[in-house]
Amino acid sequence: MTNQAPPAIQITDGRLHFYYIFDVCDSISLARVRDHDPNNDYRATIIETLPQSGPLPALQFARPPLMCMVPGIKLDWLDGVTADRRIKLYDYGTVAIRYTLPFSGTFEQARVLALSLKGHSPLYQVALRDLADVTERLGATFVRPHDTIFEDYITIEVSAFDTPVTADRLLAEYRDEIASLISLEQQPLSRMEREETTKSAFTYAECELAIFTWDVAFVFDDTEGGAVVDGLVEFANTQLAELRTYDSLLDRYLDEIYKAKSEGMRKNWWQGGKTAERQAETLRLLLVDVQELSDKAHNALKFVGDAYYARLYRGLAQRLALGDWQKQLESKLQSVQEIYRFYHDQAEHGRAEFLEVLVIILISVEILMSVLHFLH
Protein backbone atom coordinates (compact mmCIF):
# COMPACT_ATOMS: atom_id res chain seq x y z
CA MET A 1 0.00 0.00 0.00
CA THR A 2 1.47 3.40 -1.00
CA ASN A 3 1.12 6.60 0.96
CA GLN A 4 -1.25 9.06 -0.63
CA ALA A 5 0.05 12.55 -1.34
CA PRO A 6 -1.45 15.23 0.92
CA PRO A 7 -4.00 17.55 -0.68
CA ALA A 8 -2.44 20.54 -2.38
CA ILE A 9 -2.67 23.82 -0.52
CA GLN A 10 -2.26 27.37 -1.73
CA ILE A 11 -0.71 30.33 0.03
CA THR A 12 -3.36 33.06 0.08
CA ASP A 13 -1.57 35.65 2.23
CA GLY A 14 2.18 35.60 1.97
CA ARG A 15 5.26 37.73 1.56
CA LEU A 16 8.81 37.19 0.35
CA HIS A 17 11.41 39.27 2.19
CA PHE A 18 14.79 39.80 0.55
CA TYR A 19 17.49 41.13 2.89
CA TYR A 20 20.69 42.80 1.72
CA ILE A 21 23.09 43.53 4.59
CA PHE A 22 26.08 45.82 4.04
CA ASP A 23 28.69 46.42 6.74
CA VAL A 24 30.24 49.66 5.54
CA CYS A 25 32.06 51.30 8.47
CA ASP A 26 33.06 50.93 12.12
CA SER A 27 30.02 52.86 13.33
CA ILE A 28 27.25 55.18 12.18
CA SER A 29 26.44 58.36 14.10
CA LEU A 30 22.67 57.92 14.14
CA ALA A 31 22.17 61.18 16.06
CA ARG A 32 23.59 63.09 13.08
CA VAL A 33 21.47 61.42 10.39
CA ARG A 34 18.70 64.01 10.50
CA ASP A 35 21.31 66.78 10.16
CA HIS A 36 22.28 65.31 6.80
CA ASP A 37 18.68 64.70 5.72
CA PRO A 38 17.19 68.18 6.29
CA ASN A 39 14.13 67.53 4.14
CA ASN A 40 13.44 64.30 6.05
CA ASP A 41 13.29 62.35 2.80
CA TYR A 42 14.07 59.16 4.67
CA ARG A 43 11.51 59.84 7.44
CA ALA A 44 14.03 58.29 9.83
CA THR A 45 12.59 56.77 13.01
CA ILE A 46 14.34 55.14 15.97
CA ILE A 47 13.17 51.55 16.49
CA GLU A 48 13.57 50.65 20.16
CA THR A 49 11.56 47.40 20.28
CA LEU A 50 10.12 44.67 18.12
CA PRO A 51 6.37 44.14 18.63
CA GLN A 52 4.58 41.32 20.37
CA SER A 53 0.90 40.65 20.98
CA GLY A 54 1.29 40.81 24.77
CA PRO A 55 2.12 43.13 27.66
CA LEU A 56 5.83 43.25 26.85
CA PRO A 57 7.75 43.67 23.61
CA ALA A 58 9.44 40.51 22.39
CA LEU A 59 12.79 42.21 21.97
CA GLN A 60 14.35 45.47 22.96
CA PHE A 61 17.27 47.16 21.28
CA ALA A 62 19.93 48.33 23.70
CA ARG A 63 21.29 50.31 20.76
CA PRO A 64 18.17 51.11 18.69
CA PRO A 65 18.62 51.18 14.91
CA LEU A 66 17.27 53.95 12.73
CA MET A 67 14.57 52.88 10.27
CA CYS A 68 14.20 54.90 7.08
CA MET A 69 10.74 54.81 5.51
CA VAL A 70 11.28 55.03 1.77
CA PRO A 71 8.77 54.59 -1.07
CA GLY A 72 8.26 51.20 -2.66
CA ILE A 73 10.04 50.40 -5.88
CA LYS A 74 8.53 49.15 -9.13
CA LEU A 75 10.22 46.03 -10.49
CA ASP A 76 9.80 46.18 -14.25
CA TRP A 77 11.26 42.72 -14.84
CA LEU A 78 8.53 41.24 -12.58
CA ASP A 79 5.60 42.62 -14.58
CA GLY A 80 5.79 45.93 -12.75
CA VAL A 81 5.19 44.53 -9.26
CA THR A 82 5.89 47.10 -6.54
CA ALA A 83 8.14 45.91 -3.73
CA ASP A 84 7.97 47.52 -0.30
CA ARG A 85 11.36 48.90 0.66
CA ARG A 86 12.87 49.42 4.10
CA ILE A 87 16.30 50.66 5.11
CA LYS A 88 17.74 50.34 8.62
CA LEU A 89 20.94 51.86 9.93
CA TYR A 90 22.61 50.11 12.86
CA ASP A 91 25.05 52.12 14.92
CA TYR A 92 27.74 49.44 14.64
CA GLY A 93 28.21 50.33 10.97
CA THR A 94 25.64 48.22 9.12
CA VAL A 95 23.08 49.25 6.49
CA ALA A 96 20.25 46.70 6.15
CA ILE A 97 17.99 46.95 3.09
CA ARG A 98 14.86 44.80 2.82
CA TYR A 99 12.52 44.38 -0.15
CA THR A 100 9.16 42.71 0.36
CA LEU A 101 7.00 41.20 -2.38
CA PRO A 102 3.40 40.14 -1.77
CA PHE A 103 2.79 36.53 -2.76
CA SER A 104 -0.01 34.04 -3.24
CA GLY A 105 0.32 30.64 -4.90
CA THR A 106 1.90 27.24 -4.37
CA PHE A 107 5.09 26.30 -2.56
CA GLU A 108 6.68 25.60 -5.94
CA GLN A 109 5.76 29.02 -7.32
CA ALA A 110 7.24 30.63 -4.21
CA ARG A 111 10.44 28.61 -4.70
CA VAL A 112 10.76 29.68 -8.34
CA LEU A 113 10.25 33.36 -7.47
CA ALA A 114 12.72 33.25 -4.57
CA LEU A 115 15.34 31.48 -6.67
CA SER A 116 15.00 34.02 -9.50
CA LEU A 117 15.83 36.86 -7.12
CA LYS A 118 18.54 35.16 -5.07
CA GLY A 119 22.17 36.21 -5.22
CA HIS A 120 23.39 38.77 -7.75
CA SER A 121 20.00 39.18 -9.40
CA PRO A 122 18.50 42.45 -10.70
CA LEU A 123 17.17 43.02 -7.18
CA TYR A 124 20.74 42.96 -5.86
CA GLN A 125 21.60 45.72 -8.35
CA VAL A 126 18.69 47.73 -6.97
CA ALA A 127 20.10 47.22 -3.46
CA LEU A 128 23.51 48.49 -4.60
CA ARG A 129 21.90 51.64 -6.01
CA ASP A 130 19.99 52.19 -2.77
CA LEU A 131 23.21 51.72 -0.79
CA ALA A 132 24.96 54.24 -3.03
CA ASP A 133 22.15 56.72 -2.41
CA VAL A 134 22.37 56.21 1.36
CA THR A 135 26.15 56.64 1.23
CA GLU A 136 25.87 59.82 -0.83
CA ARG A 137 23.30 61.37 1.48
CA LEU A 138 24.47 60.11 4.85
CA GLY A 139 28.10 59.15 4.26
CA ALA A 140 29.26 61.98 6.55
CA THR A 141 27.77 60.03 9.48
CA PHE A 142 29.86 56.94 8.66
CA VAL A 143 32.79 56.64 11.06
CA ARG A 144 35.93 55.03 9.58
CA PRO A 145 34.48 53.48 6.40
CA HIS A 146 36.03 50.21 5.24
CA ASP A 147 35.63 47.70 2.43
CA THR A 148 32.01 46.58 2.35
CA ILE A 149 31.09 43.16 3.71
CA PHE A 150 27.86 41.79 2.18
CA GLU A 151 25.29 39.23 3.35
CA ASP A 152 21.90 38.33 1.91
CA TYR A 153 18.97 36.28 3.19
CA ILE A 154 15.43 35.34 2.11
CA THR A 155 12.37 34.78 4.28
CA ILE A 156 9.16 33.25 2.93
CA GLU A 157 6.47 34.41 5.35
CA VAL A 158 2.93 32.97 5.25
CA SER A 159 -0.03 34.26 7.25
CA ALA A 160 -2.78 32.13 5.68
CA PHE A 161 -3.44 29.20 3.36
CA ASP A 162 -6.59 28.46 1.38
CA THR A 163 -7.47 25.82 3.95
CA PRO A 164 -7.04 25.85 7.72
CA VAL A 165 -3.73 24.26 8.66
CA THR A 166 -1.63 23.93 11.81
CA ALA A 167 2.11 23.95 12.29
CA ASP A 168 2.05 20.24 13.20
CA ARG A 169 0.17 19.39 10.01
CA LEU A 170 2.59 21.41 7.89
CA LEU A 171 5.52 19.48 9.35
CA ALA A 172 3.75 16.12 9.08
CA GLU A 173 2.25 16.42 5.57
CA TYR A 174 4.18 19.16 3.75
CA ARG A 175 7.72 18.78 5.09
CA ASP A 176 9.03 17.70 1.69
CA GLU A 177 7.50 20.72 -0.06
CA ILE A 178 8.84 23.08 2.59
CA ALA A 179 12.28 21.47 2.37
CA SER A 180 12.34 22.03 -1.39
CA LEU A 181 11.10 25.58 -0.91
CA ILE A 182 13.77 26.69 1.56
CA SER A 183 16.58 24.76 -0.14
CA LEU A 184 15.51 26.40 -3.43
CA GLU A 185 16.25 23.05 -5.12
CA GLN A 186 14.19 21.94 -8.11
CA GLN A 187 15.25 18.30 -8.01
CA PRO A 188 13.80 16.03 -5.31
CA LEU A 189 15.87 15.94 -2.14
CA SER A 190 17.03 12.79 -0.38
CA ARG A 191 15.39 11.87 2.92
CA MET A 192 18.57 12.77 4.80
CA GLU A 193 18.76 16.19 3.15
CA ARG A 194 15.07 16.87 3.81
CA GLU A 195 15.62 16.12 7.48
CA GLU A 196 18.76 18.25 7.59
CA THR A 197 17.04 21.18 5.86
CA THR A 198 14.06 21.20 8.20
CA LYS A 199 15.79 20.23 11.45
CA SER A 200 15.80 23.81 12.78
CA ALA A 201 12.00 23.94 13.10
CA PHE A 202 10.39 25.87 15.95
CA THR A 203 6.75 25.97 16.98
CA TYR A 204 4.85 27.46 19.88
CA ALA A 205 1.15 27.97 19.17
CA GLU A 206 -0.70 25.85 16.60
CA CYS A 207 -0.39 28.59 14.00
CA GLU A 208 3.31 29.37 14.55
CA LEU A 209 6.15 27.69 12.70
CA ALA A 210 9.64 28.91 11.83
CA ILE A 211 12.26 26.90 9.95
CA PHE A 212 15.74 28.30 9.32
CA THR A 213 18.55 27.38 6.98
CA TRP A 214 21.77 29.31 6.52
CA ASP A 215 20.29 31.52 3.76
CA VAL A 216 16.49 30.98 3.63
CA ALA A 217 13.73 30.83 6.25
CA PHE A 218 10.09 29.71 6.18
CA VAL A 219 7.75 31.43 8.63
CA PHE A 220 4.08 30.60 9.27
CA ASP A 221 2.67 33.15 11.70
CA ASP A 222 0.30 36.07 12.04
CA THR A 223 1.40 39.56 11.03
CA GLU A 224 2.71 40.56 14.46
CA GLY A 225 4.63 37.34 14.98
CA GLY A 226 6.03 37.55 11.46
CA ALA A 227 7.26 41.08 12.19
CA VAL A 228 9.25 39.83 15.18
CA VAL A 229 10.84 37.00 13.18
CA ASP A 230 11.57 39.49 10.40
CA GLY A 231 13.49 41.64 12.89
CA LEU A 232 15.35 38.61 14.25
CA VAL A 233 16.43 37.47 10.79
CA GLU A 234 17.70 40.91 9.86
CA PHE A 235 19.50 41.42 13.18
CA ALA A 236 21.18 37.99 13.07
CA ASN A 237 22.49 38.69 9.58
CA THR A 238 23.90 42.05 10.69
CA GLN A 239 25.72 40.10 13.41
CA LEU A 240 27.14 37.74 10.78
CA ALA A 241 28.30 40.68 8.66
CA GLU A 242 29.94 42.22 11.74
CA LEU A 243 31.76 39.01 12.65
CA ARG A 244 33.01 38.68 9.08
CA THR A 245 34.21 42.29 9.25
CA TYR A 246 36.20 41.64 12.43
CA ASP A 247 37.61 38.46 10.90
CA SER A 248 38.74 40.32 7.79
CA LEU A 249 40.24 43.10 9.92
CA LEU A 250 42.21 40.66 12.05
CA ASP A 251 43.42 38.73 8.99
CA ARG A 252 44.72 41.93 7.43
CA TYR A 253 46.50 43.04 10.60
CA LEU A 254 47.97 39.61 11.25
CA ASP A 255 49.38 39.49 7.71
CA GLU A 256 50.96 42.92 8.21
CA ILE A 257 52.31 41.92 11.62
CA TYR A 258 53.91 38.70 10.37
CA LYS A 259 55.47 40.60 7.48
CA ALA A 260 56.80 43.30 9.81
CA LYS A 261 58.09 40.65 12.19
CA SER A 262 59.98 38.94 9.37
CA GLU A 263 61.52 42.23 8.26
CA GLY A 264 62.26 43.24 11.85
CA MET A 265 64.43 40.16 12.39
CA ARG A 266 66.82 41.50 9.75
CA LYS A 267 67.26 44.85 11.50
CA ASN A 268 69.75 45.82 14.18
CA TRP A 269 68.77 45.97 17.83
CA TRP A 270 68.06 49.72 17.72
CA GLN A 271 65.77 49.58 14.70
CA GLY A 272 64.20 46.35 15.94
CA GLY A 273 63.39 47.89 19.31
CA LYS A 274 61.73 50.90 17.71
CA THR A 275 59.75 48.65 15.34
CA ALA A 276 58.65 46.43 18.21
CA GLU A 277 57.47 49.45 20.18
CA ARG A 278 55.40 50.73 17.24
CA GLN A 279 53.92 47.28 16.58
CA ALA A 280 53.06 46.79 20.25
CA GLU A 281 51.16 50.09 20.30
CA THR A 282 49.36 49.21 17.04
CA LEU A 283 48.30 45.86 18.46
CA ARG A 284 47.13 47.41 21.70
CA LEU A 285 44.88 49.82 19.78
CA LEU A 286 43.65 46.99 17.56
CA LEU A 287 42.63 44.89 20.55
CA VAL A 288 40.77 47.83 22.07
CA ASP A 289 39.01 48.64 18.78
CA VAL A 290 37.89 45.08 18.06
CA GLN A 291 36.67 44.57 21.62
CA GLU A 292 34.75 47.84 21.54
CA LEU A 293 33.13 47.05 18.18
CA SER A 294 32.31 43.50 19.27
CA ASP A 295 30.70 44.65 22.52
CA LYS A 296 28.67 47.27 20.68
CA ALA A 297 27.27 44.71 18.22
CA HIS A 298 26.66 41.79 20.56
CA ASN A 299 24.96 43.82 23.27
CA ALA A 300 22.60 45.52 20.82
CA LEU A 301 19.55 43.30 21.44
CA LYS A 302 17.83 42.19 24.63
CA PHE A 303 15.14 39.53 24.97
CA VAL A 304 12.74 40.85 27.57
CA GLY A 305 9.27 39.45 26.92
CA ASP A 306 9.26 36.05 25.27
CA ALA A 307 11.43 32.95 25.72
CA TYR A 308 10.12 31.52 22.42
CA TYR A 309 11.71 34.30 20.37
CA ALA A 310 14.93 33.93 22.36
CA ARG A 311 14.89 30.25 21.35
CA LEU A 312 14.24 31.24 17.74
CA TYR A 313 17.22 33.55 17.75
CA ARG A 314 19.52 30.89 19.21
CA GLY A 315 18.39 28.46 16.50
CA LEU A 316 18.96 31.02 13.77
CA ALA A 317 22.35 31.94 15.21
CA GLN A 318 23.30 28.27 15.14
CA ARG A 319 22.22 27.97 11.50
CA LEU A 320 24.30 31.02 10.59
CA ALA A 321 27.25 29.58 12.56
CA LEU A 322 27.62 32.76 14.60
CA GLY A 323 29.15 30.75 17.44
CA ASP A 324 31.78 29.26 15.11
CA TRP A 325 32.64 32.71 13.77
CA GLN A 326 32.94 33.97 17.35
CA LYS A 327 35.28 31.12 18.33
CA GLN A 328 37.40 31.77 15.26
CA LEU A 329 37.66 35.45 16.17
CA GLU A 330 38.56 34.62 19.76
CA SER A 331 41.33 32.36 18.49
CA LYS A 332 42.72 35.12 16.30
CA LEU A 333 42.42 37.64 19.12
CA GLN A 334 44.40 35.24 21.29
CA SER A 335 47.08 35.17 18.57
CA VAL A 336 47.11 38.96 18.47
CA GLN A 337 47.46 39.11 22.27
CA GLU A 338 50.39 36.70 22.17
CA ILE A 339 52.08 38.69 19.43
CA TYR A 340 51.41 41.87 21.44
CA ARG A 341 53.17 40.34 24.44
CA PHE A 342 56.06 39.34 22.18
CA TYR A 343 56.46 42.85 20.77
CA HIS A 344 56.00 44.41 24.19
CA ASP A 345 58.72 42.17 25.65
CA GLN A 346 60.94 42.88 22.64
CA ALA A 347 60.45 46.62 23.09
CA GLU A 348 61.28 46.33 26.80
CA HIS A 349 64.35 44.27 25.94
CA GLY A 350 65.42 46.90 23.42
CA ARG A 351 65.08 49.66 25.99
CA ALA A 352 67.05 47.60 28.52
CA GLU A 353 69.85 47.02 25.99
CA PHE A 354 69.89 50.73 25.15
CA LEU A 355 70.28 51.62 28.83
CA GLU A 356 73.06 49.06 29.23
CA VAL A 357 74.92 50.49 26.25
CA LEU A 358 74.36 54.03 27.57
CA VAL A 359 75.78 53.08 30.99
CA ILE A 360 78.80 51.46 29.35
CA ILE A 361 79.38 54.59 27.24
CA LEU A 362 79.10 56.85 30.28
CA ILE A 363 81.53 54.69 32.26
CA SER A 364 83.94 54.63 29.32
CA VAL A 365 83.78 58.41 28.99
CA GLU A 366 84.37 58.77 32.72
CA ILE A 367 87.42 56.46 32.53
CA LEU A 368 88.73 58.29 29.47
CA MET A 369 88.35 61.66 31.16
CA SER A 370 90.19 60.35 34.23
CA VAL A 371 93.05 59.01 32.09
CA LEU A 372 93.34 62.27 30.18
CA HIS A 373 93.35 64.21 33.43
CA PHE A 374 96.09 61.97 34.85
CA LEU A 375 98.25 62.33 31.71
CA HIS A 376 98.04 66.10 31.90
N, C-alpha and C positions, 0 to 999 in steps of 0.2 A: 504494500500500500504506500503510495507517495503522498508527501505532504502537499496540501493545496496552498497555492500562493495567496497571501492576504489580499483583501480587496484594495484596489487602488484608491489612494486619497489625494486630494488636491489642496495645495496651500491657497487659502483665500485672503489672508492678511499677513503679508510677509515683507521683509526688507533685507537687502544685501548691503552691508557696510564694508567699505573698502578704506583701510587705514594706511596712511603713508606717514612714517615717522622719520623726522630729520633731526639729528643732533648736530647743531651748527656752531655752538660756542660753549664756553665754560659756564656762563650764566646769562640770564636775560633780566634786565632791570624793569620789572613789570610796572613799577610805580611811575616810570617815565614814558610808558607807551602812549598814554593820552596826550602827552606833550608833543609827540611826534605824529599824532593823528588828530589835528585840531578840529577837523570837520566831523570827527567821530564816524568816519566811513566804516570802520570795523565794528562799531557799537560794542566795544570791549566791555566785558562783565567778569568780575571775579567769581569763580565757582568754588565755594567753600565746602560743599557737601555733595554727595550723590544721593538721590531720593530713595525713599522706601515707604511702602504703604504701612506705616506704623508710627509709634510715638517718637522714635529716634531715627535719624538718618542712618543708612547702611554704612556709609563711609564718610570720613571727614578728612579733608586735606589740611595737614599741618602747614603746608606751603601751597596755598590755593593757586591753581593755574588761572590764566586769563583766557576767557572764551570770546572769540570774535565772531559775531553774527554777520555772515556775508550772504549775498543772494545766491540762490541755486544757479546751477550752470546747465545749459542745454547741450546734450551730447548728440551731435548730428549723426555720428556713425551708429547710433542706437535708435534710429528713427525719430530723433528729436526729443527723446525722453529727457526730462529735467531731473537732475540729481541734486538733492539737498547737499549743502556744503557747510562744513564747520571747521574752524581753525582754533586750536588751543596753543597757548604759549606757556610752557613750564619754566619756572625760574632757574632750573638747573641746565638750561641751554637747549631745550628741545622744542621743536615746532611740530605739532601733530595735526595732520589734515585728514578729514574723514569725508567721504562721499557716500551718500545713501540713495539707493535706488528702490522704489516700491516694486514688489513682486507678488505675482499670483501664478500658480501653475503646479507642475509636478516636481518631484525631487530631481528628476533627470534634467528638466528645463532649467532649474536653478543651478545645477552643476555646470551645464553648458555655458550659461551666462557668467557664472563666477570664473570659470576657466578662461573665457574670452577676455576678461579684464584683469587677469592675474599677471604679476610681473611687470615687465616693461611694455605695457600695453598703451594705447592712446590715452587712457585715464592716468597713467603714470606721467605722461608728458603734460597733462593738465596740472597735475600736482607740482611738477617742477616749475611751471609758469606761476602758479599760486605762491610757491616758496620764493621765487624771484621777486614777486610783487611785495611780499611781506618783508623781505630783506631790503628792498629799495626804500620802503616806507619806514620801517622800524629798525633798520640795521644799526642805527646809532645807539640803540638800547642793548645791542649784543656785546657782551663783555668777553674779550679775547676769543674772537672767531677762530675756528680751526677747520680742517678738512671735514666735509660732511659725512656722517655715518647714517646709513639708510636702513630702515626696516619696513616691511609691509605685512599686512594681515587682513584676513577676510572673515566676517561673521555673517552667517545666514540666520536671521532672526525670524521666528514664526510666532504669531499671536493666535492664529486660528486656522483650522482646516475645514473642509467642506462637510466633515462629519465629526461628531464629538470623539475625542481621543485623549487618553491619559499618557503620562510619561512612561508608565510601566508597559502599556500596550505598544508605544512607539519602539521601545527597546526590544520587546518580545517579538513583534511582527514585522517591524520595518528597520531592523538593525542593519541589514545588508544594504538597503537603499541609502540609509544615512551614512554608512561607511563609504559607499561610493561617492556620495555627495561631498563629504568633507575631505576625502582623499583626492577629489577631482579627477579620479581615474575612470576612463570609459570602459576598459576591459574588466571582467569580473575579478574580484579579489579572492584570494585563498581564504580559508576559514581562519588560519592563523593571523593573516593580515587584517581581516575584519575585526577580530578580537583585539588586536593591537591598536587599531585605529580608534575603536570606541571604548577603550578601557578607562579613559578619563571621563567617565560619565557621572554627573551629579544630579540628584533629584532631592526635592524637599516636599512640596505639595504635589498633588496629583497632576497639576498642569504646569509643572516646572521641570525642565530638563536642560542641562548644559553639557556639551561634549566638546573637549578641546583637543586639537592636534597642535603641532608646532607652528602651523601657518594658517589654519582654518578652524572656525568654531561653528557649531550648530546650537542654537538657543531656541527653546520653546518656552515662552513665558508671556505674561501680560506686558503691557506697555511700560509700566513702572519698573517691573523686574528686569525687563530687557534693557532699560536705560542704565540700571546699575551694572549689569554685565558688560554693556557697551563701555562704561567708564573703566571697569576693571581691565578689559582687553586692551584699551588704549594705554592705560597707565602701565600695565605689565610690559608692553612693547617699548614704552619710553625707558623703562628700567633696562631692558635688553640693549637698547641703543646706547644708554649711558655706560653699561658695563663694557660693551665693545669699544666705546671711546676711551675708557681708562686703559683697556688692554692694549689698544693701538698706541696710546701715549707712552705706556711703560715699555712696550717693544721698541719704540723709537729711541727713548732715553737709554735703554739698556744697550742697544746697538752702538750709540754714541759713546757710552761709558766704556764698553769693551774696546772700542777702537782707540779711545783716549788712553786707556790703560796700557794697551799694546805699544802705543807711541811713547808713553811716559817711561816705559822700561828702558828705552834707548837714550833717555836724557840723563844729564848729570844730577847729582843729589840736590843742587840748588834749584834747577828747573823742575825736577821731579817733585820737590816739596811744594813749590808754588802751584804746580798743576794739581797735586793732591788736595791742596787747600781749596782751590776753586771748585774741583769736582765734589768735594765733601759738602760745600755750601750749596751747590746746585742740587745735590741729592737731598739735602735737608729740606730745601724749598719744595722739591718734587713730592716728597713724602707728605709734607703739610698740605700741599695743593690737592693731591689725590684723596687724602683722608677727608679734607673739607668737602670736596665735590661728592664723594661717596656718601658722607653723612647727610648732605643736603638732599640727595636723591632718595636714599633708602628710608629716611624719616619723613617723607613727604605725605604719606597716607596712613590714616589710623582707622581701624575697624572698631566702631563704637556701638553699633546697634544690632548686629546680626552675625551669629557664628556661621551660618550657612554661606554667606558671601565671603567670609574669611577662609572657609574651606575651599570655595571656588577659586579664590586667588592663589592659595597654596597649590592646588591642582594645576592651574594655568602656569604658575611659576615653574613647576616641575616639568611641564611639557616644553616650556621655552628654555629649560636647562639653566635657569638663572642661578641656581645653587652651584652648578658646575663652573659657570663663568666666575662666580664669586670666589670659589676655591682656587681657580687658576690665577685670579688677580692677587689673592692673598699669598700664593706661592711666589709670584713675581715681586710683590712688595717685600716679602722676606728676603729675596735675592738682593733687592735694592738696599734694604737695611744692612745686610751683610757687607755689600760693597761700600756703603757709607761708612761702616765701622772700619773697613780696610783703609779707605782714603783718609779718614780722620786719624787713625793710628799712624799712617804714613806721614801725614802733615805734622803730627806731634813729633814723630821721629826726626823729620827734617828740621823742625825748629830746635830740637835738642842737639842735633849735629851742628847746626849753625852756632848755637851758644858755646858748644865745646870748642869749635874752631876759633870763635871770637876770644874765648878765654886763653887759648894757646897763643893767639896772636898778641894779646895784651901782655901775657907773661914774657913772650919773646921780646917784645918792644922794651919791657921793663929791664930785662937782662941786658939787652943791647945798650940801652941808655946807661946802665950801671957800668958796663965795660968801657964805653966811650968816656965816661966821667973818670974812671980809674986811669985810663991811658993818658988823659990830659992833666 
